[in-house]
Amino acid sequence: MSPRRWSLRALRAVLTAVVLLLAVVAAANAASDLYIRGGGDGHGIGMSQYGAYGYALHGAGYQAILTHYYQGTALGSTNPQQTVRVLLASGRVASFTGASAAGRTALQPATTYDVTALAGGGLAVRTTTGRIVGTFTGTLTVSGSGPLSVPGQGRYDGTLQISATGRATVQTVNAVGLDDYVRGVVPAEMPASWAPAALEAQAVAARTYAITTTVDGKGYDLYDDTRSQMYGGVGVETAATDAAVAATSGQVVTYGGKPVVTYFFASSGGYTESIQDAWPGTTAEPWLVGVPDPYDAAGGDPYHTWSVQMSLTAAAAKLRGLVRGSLIGIAATHEGSSPRVVAAEIVGTRGRTRVTGAQLQDDLGLDSTLAAFTAISTQDPSGRLTGTVYPAPSGGAVAVQADTAGAWRTVGRATVSAGGAFATTEPAGRYRVVDGSIDGPAVTIP
């Protein structure tokens, strides 16, 4: 029998199958993961809301809570009836109901009205059937004896100020008394079931923030979302949060006798951050400095600690071309008052790229910049267990574990070089290395 002669097409098919098989075997015996251990949720500046709740659970009053998170401050007072202006909506049509007047034109509170910009300037107020009830120039003030409703938004105290912002767009602004505004903020920012002292601290912080910040909008000072602070109007108010606002009516946080900006956020992870470290380039402020937050986890904070694990390939894709060569790991180069990352380097096989902690948070989808990064790569070249740990562990070694009948058992230690490389000879089996509390990816030695 003569030897079989392979066609070029058949030979290519066989070679392709061999290459794919080798790739599968290599993939099964090599793995590289990025492990991120972190804590907290938010920018970390000022008052931790979960921390405030924890302090309240431990008997602290709202005054003590505020002076802890805003160092060197005292309580002052402001007019609780002063007007704040909050942008509610912007679009082609502004709708409302519950109004008895638009300017000097009488309206029916039970009727829904639409406001649109006129081509030649000004505003037209129509019923939903299209009947015009009035035209107006400048900003139109809509008022009523009770809360005004904005469809799709909510119900609000105060008045609505509607103005044209373009040839075909209008904006709706709620002009409302300060404490009425705060009643719509506290339950939108903090669970109403939380301890009274925490709600009271939130009321004072929200009131102070409202009078010390502005977004410099045309016709408004604040947004109704996290760009300022969450504001839900009358519809979110509760008895408990209304009581917190009433108990602290007109009270604000002051430093040197003047109201100061009172940033707040969800969870600190155990330590708050100084403003200049959280937002590099920002002026340091003596009342916005990092402080220990011992009770951040006391109220069941789900953000106090967290972890993320992904392959180095997935991490490199998230880092959007910042990786030079293949990703080795991430090294923090500057930390703030807390262990939050201010600056870091993305380390690749062809060099390093400097990034901010905020960039890492955004690109990797993290809850905060309070994060530590460890990359572990494990592979099996020719029967050896080798790989890298980046950054290299401070102890200079990692534990080697073997999969024994479905359970991991430590069988030795592998020395890790200053550059993070390790290598050890092991019999056939399934292995991983462990750096502290981090379990590296498993590979199989045939």
C-alpha positions in Angstrom: 0.0 0.0 0.0 1.5 3.4 -1.0 1.7 6.2 1.6 -1.3 8.6 1.8 -0.7 11.8 -0.1 -2.2 14.9 1.6 -3.8 17.7 -0.4 -2.7 21.3 0.4 -6.2 22.0 1.7 -6.3 18.9 3.9 -2.8 19.7 5.3 -3.9 23.3 6.2 -7.0 21.9 7.9 -4.8 19.5 10.0 -2.3 22.3 10.9 -5.1 24.6 11.9 -6.6 22.0 14.2 -3.2 21.4 15.8 -2.7 25.1 16.4 -6.2 25.4 18.0 -5.6 22.3 20.2 -2.3 23.8 21.4 -4.0 27.1 22.1 -6.7 25.3 24.2 -4.0 23.4 26.1 -2.1 26.6 26.7 -5.2 28.4 27.9 -6.0 25.6 30.2 -2.5 25.8 31.7 -2.1 29.6 31.9 -4.2 32.2 33.7 -3.7 35.8 34.6 -6.1 37.7 36.9 -6.3 41.2 38.4 -7.6 41.2 42.0 -8.9 44.5 43.5 -9.7 44.8 47.2 -11.4 48.0 48.1 -13.9 49.8 50.4 -16.3 52.7 50.4 -18.6 54.2 47.9 -18.2 57.8 46.7 -15.6 60.5 46.7 -14.7 60.2 50.4 -14.9 63.9 51.3 -16.8 65.1 54.3 -19.5 63.1 56.0 -19.9 59.4 55.4 -23.6 58.6 55.5 -23.2 55.1 56.7 -20.6 56.3 59.2 -23.1 58.9 60.5 -25.6 56.2 60.9 -23.1 54.1 62.8 -22.3 57.0 65.1 -26.0 57.5 65.7 -26.4 53.8 66.6 -23.6 54.3 69.1 -25.4 57.2 70.8 -23.8 60.2 69.2 -26.0 63.3 68.6 -26.1 65.1 65.3 -23.8 67.9 66.6 -21.1 65.4 67.5 -21.5 63.7 64.2 -21.1 66.9 62.2 -18.1 68.1 64.2 -16.3 64.8 63.6 -16.7 64.8 59.8 -16.3 68.5 59.4 -13.3 69.2 61.6 -13.1 72.5 63.6 -16.6 73.5 62.7 -19.5 74.8 64.8 -23.2 75.2 64.2 -24.6 78.5 63.1 -28.0 79.7 61.7 -29.5 80.9 58.5 -32.9 82.0 57.3 -34.9 78.7 56.7 -37.3 80.6 54.5 -34.8 81.9 52.0 -35.4 80.8 48.4 -33.3 78.3 46.5 -33.8 77.5 42.9 -33.6 73.9 41.6 -33.7 72.8 38.0 -36.3 70.1 37.5 -36.6 69.7 33.8 -35.6 71.0 30.4 -37.2 70.1 27.1 -39.6 71.2 24.3 -42.6 71.2 26.7 -43.0 72.1 30.4 -46.1 70.6 31.9 -47.7 71.2 35.3 -50.9 70.8 37.3 -52.1 72.1 40.7 -51.6 75.8 39.7 -54.1 78.6 40.4 -52.1 81.2 38.5 -49.6 81.7 35.8 -48.3 85.2 36.3 -51.5 87.2 36.6 -53.6 84.7 34.6 -56.0 82.6 36.6 -55.7 78.8 36.1 -57.7 75.7 37.2 -55.7 73.6 39.7 -57.2 70.4 38.4 -56.2 71.1 34.8 -52.8 70.1 33.3 -51.1 72.9 31.3 -48.3 72.8 28.8 -45.8 75.6 28.2 -43.9 76.0 25.0 -41.5 78.6 23.5 -42.9 80.8 20.8 -41.0 81.3 17.6 -40.9 85.0 18.0 -39.9 84.8 21.7 -41.9 84.4 24.8 -44.0 81.5 26.1 -47.4 80.1 25.4 -49.5 78.3 28.0 -52.0 75.8 26.7 -54.4 73.2 28.0 -53.6 69.7 26.9 -56.2 70.1 24.2 -54.2 72.9 22.7 -56.3 75.9 23.8 -54.0 78.9 24.5 -54.8 80.5 27.9 -52.1 83.1 27.8 -48.8 84.2 26.3 -45.9 85.7 28.3 -42.5 87.3 28.0 -39.5 86.6 30.2 -39.7 84.1 33.1 -43.2 82.8 33.9 -44.0 82.2 37.6 -46.6 79.5 38.2 -48.1 79.3 41.7 -50.8 77.6 43.7 -52.2 77.1 47.2 -50.7 73.6 47.5 -47.9 71.5 46.0 -47.5 71.9 42.2 -47.1 68.7 40.2 -44.7 68.3 37.3 -45.6 65.1 35.3 -42.8 62.6 35.4 -41.0 64.5 38.1 -43.0 64.9 41.3 -44.9 67.4 43.5 -43.2 70.5 44.9 -43.7 73.3 47.4 -43.0 76.8 46.4 -43.5 78.1 42.8 -42.4 77.0 39.3 -40.3 79.4 37.2 -40.5 78.5 33.5 -38.4 80.2 30.9 -37.4 79.7 27.3 -33.8 78.5 26.9 -33.7 78.3 23.1 -35.9 78.5 20.0 -37.9 75.4 21.0 -36.9 74.5 24.5 -38.0 75.6 28.0 -36.8 74.8 31.5 -38.7 74.3 34.7 -37.2 75.6 38.0 -38.6 75.1 41.4 -38.2 78.2 43.6 -38.7 76.9 47.1 -38.0 77.9 50.7 -34.8 76.4 52.1 -36.3 74.1 54.7 -39.0 73.0 52.3 -36.3 72.1 49.9 -34.3 70.2 52.6 -37.5 68.2 53.5 -37.3 66.9 49.9 -33.6 66.1 50.1 -33.1 64.2 53.3 -35.3 61.1 52.4 -33.9 61.1 48.9 -30.3 61.0 50.3 -30.7 58.8 53.4 -33.2 56.0 54.4 -36.0 57.5 56.5 -35.7 54.4 58.8 -32.3 55.4 60.0 -31.7 56.8 63.6 -32.9 60.3 64.2 -29.4 61.7 64.9 -28.2 60.5 61.4 -31.2 62.1 59.7 -30.6 65.3 61.7 -27.0 65.4 60.6 -28.0 64.9 57.0 -30.6 67.7 57.3 -27.9 70.2 58.5 -25.4 69.0 55.9 -28.0 69.3 53.1 -29.1 72.7 54.2 -25.5 74.0 54.4 -24.6 72.5 51.0 -27.6 74.2 49.5 -26.6 77.7 50.5 -22.8 77.4 50.0 -22.8 75.9 46.5 -24.1 76.9 43.1 -24.0 75.4 39.6 -24.3 78.9 38.2 -27.2 77.9 36.0 -29.1 80.5 34.1 -32.1 80.9 36.4 -31.2 78.2 38.9 -28.7 77.4 41.6 -28.9 73.6 42.0 -29.7 70.4 40.2 -32.2 67.9 41.6 -29.7 65.0 41.3 -26.2 64.0 42.4 -24.6 66.8 40.5 -25.8 68.8 43.5 -27.8 66.6 45.9 -30.9 64.4 45.4 -34.2 66.3 45.7 -37.5 64.5 45.4 -40.0 67.2 46.5 -43.1 66.7 48.5 -43.6 63.1 47.2 -40.6 61.7 49.1 -41.2 63.4 52.4 -41.8 61.2 55.5 -42.7 62.0 59.1 -39.3 61.0 60.4 -37.3 63.1 57.9 -39.7 66.1 58.3 -39.0 65.8 62.1 -35.3 65.9 61.5 -35.6 69.0 59.4 -37.8 70.7 62.0 -35.5 69.7 64.9 -32.6 71.4 63.1 -34.5 74.3 61.4 -32.1 76.9 60.0 -29.0 75.3 61.4 -25.9 75.2 59.2 -22.2 74.1 59.6 -19.8 77.0 60.0 -16.1 77.4 60.1 -14.7 80.7 61.4 -18.2 81.9 61.8 -19.2 81.4 58.1 -21.2 78.6 56.5 -18.9 76.2 54.5 -19.4 73.6 51.9 -20.5 70.3 53.4 -19.7 67.4 51.0 -21.1 64.0 51.9 -21.2 60.6 50.3 -22.4 57.0 51.0 -19.5 55.0 52.6 -15.9 55.7 53.6 -14.6 52.1 53.9 -13.2 53.2 57.3 -11.4 56.5 56.6 -12.6 59.7 54.9 -10.3 61.7 52.6 -8.9 65.2 52.4 -10.4 67.2 49.6 -7.1 68.0 47.9 -6.2 64.3 47.7 -9.6 63.2 46.5 -9.7 65.9 43.9 -6.1 66.8 43.0 -5.7 70.5 42.2 -8.4 71.5 44.6 -7.5 73.9 47.4 -7.1 72.2 50.8 -9.8 73.1 53.3 -9.2 72.8 57.1 -12.7 71.3 57.8 -12.5 68.8 54.9 -9.6 66.6 56.0 -9.4 62.8 56.2 -10.5 61.3 59.5 -11.0 57.8 60.9 -14.6 56.5 60.4 -14.8 53.7 63.0 -18.6 53.0 62.7 -18.8 52.9 58.9 -19.7 49.2 58.9 -21.9 49.3 62.0 -25.2 49.8 60.2 -24.8 46.9 57.7 -22.9 49.0 55.2 -22.7 46.9 52.0 -20.0 49.1 50.6 -17.6 49.0 53.6 -15.4 46.4 51.9 -15.7 45.0 48.4 -13.7 43.0 45.9 -13.5 42.7 42.1 -11.7 40.0 40.1 -11.2 40.0 36.3 -8.7 38.6 33.8 -5.8 40.8 32.9 -7.2 40.7 29.3 -10.5 42.1 30.5 -8.8 44.7 32.6 -6.6 45.8 29.7 -9.7 46.2 27.6 -11.3 48.4 30.2 -8.2 50.6 30.5 -8.9 51.8 26.9 -5.5 51.7 25.3 -3.5 52.9 28.4 -1.6 49.7 28.5 1.8 49.6 26.8 2.3 46.1 25.6 0.7 43.4 27.7 -0.7 44.3 31.1 1.4 43.2 34.0 -0.3 45.1 36.9 -1.2 48.4 38.5 1.0 50.1 41.0 -0.3 52.9 43.3 2.3 55.7 43.4 0.6 58.3 45.6 -2.1 57.7 48.3 -4.1 60.3 50.1 -4.8 60.7 53.9 -6.7 57.5 53.6 -5.4 54.6 51.5 -7.3 56.0 48.5 -5.3 56.1 45.3 -4.4 59.6 44.1 -2.0 58.5 41.3 -0.9 55.2 39.9 1.0 53.6 37.1 -0.4 51.0 34.7 2.5 48.6 34.2 2.9 46.9 30.8 5.6 44.8 29.2 6.6 47.9 27.1 6.4 50.6 29.7 4.3 52.4 32.3 1.4 54.9 31.9 0.6 57.3 34.7 -3.1 57.7 35.6 -5.1 59.2 38.5 -7.1 57.2 41.0 -10.3 58.7 39.5 -9.3 57.4 36.1 -8.9 53.9 37.4 -12.2 54.1 39.3 -14.1 55.2 36.2 -12.4 52.8 33.7 -12.6 49.7 35.9 -16.0 50.6 37.3 -15.1 50.7 41.0 -17.2 52.2 43.8 -14.3 54.4 45.1 -10.6 55.0 44.8 -10.0 53.2 48.1 -8.5 50.2 46.3 -5.4 47.9 46.2 -4.4 46.0 43.1 -2.7 42.6 42.8 -2.1 40.8 39.5 -1.3 37.1 39.6 -0.2 35.2 36.5 0.3 31.5 36.7 1.4 29.1 34.0 2.9 25.6 33.4 5.9 25.5 31.1 7.4 22.1 30.9 6.1 20.7 34.2 7.0 23.8 36.4 4.6 26.1 38.2 5.8 29.6 37.3 4.3 33.1 37.1 4.3 36.6 38.5 2.7 38.4 41.4 2.5 42.2 40.9 3.3 44.1 43.1 5.7 41.5 44.6 4.5 40.5 48.2 6.3 42.2 51.0 7.2 38.8 52.5 9.1 37.7 49.4 7.1 34.5 49.0 3.7 33.0 48.2 2.0 29.8 49.4 1.6 27.0 46.9 -1.6 25.1 47.1 -2.7 21.8 45.5 -6.2 20.7 44.7 -6.7 17.5 46.7 -10.0 15.8 46.1 -11.7 19.1 45.6 -10.1 20.9 48.5 -7.1 23.3 48.4 -4.2 22.3 50.6 -0.9 24.2 51.1 2.0 22.1 49.9 4.9 24.6 50.0 6.1 28.1 49.4 7.6 29.7 46.4 10.1 32.5 46.6 9.1 35.7 44.7 11.8 38.0 43.2 11.7 41.7 43.6 10.2 41.9 40.1 7.4 39.5 41.2 8.5 36.3 39.4 8.2 32.9 41.0 9.0 29.3 39.9 8.6 25.9 41.6 8.7 22.3 40.5 5.6 20.3 41.4 4.3 16.9 40.5 1.3 16.5 38.1 -1.9 18.1 39.5 -3.9 21.3 39.8 -2.2 24.2 41.6 -2.5 27.8 42.6 -0.5 30.3 44.5 -1.8 32.4 47.4 -0.7 35.9 48.3 -2.1 36.8 51.7 -5.8 36.5 51.4 -5.8 36.5 47.5 -6.1 33.1 45.8 -4.4 33.2 42.4 -5.8 31.5 39.3 -5.4 27.7 39.1 -3.5 25.8 36.4 -2.9 22.1 35.7 0.5 20.5 35.5 0.0 17.3 33.3 
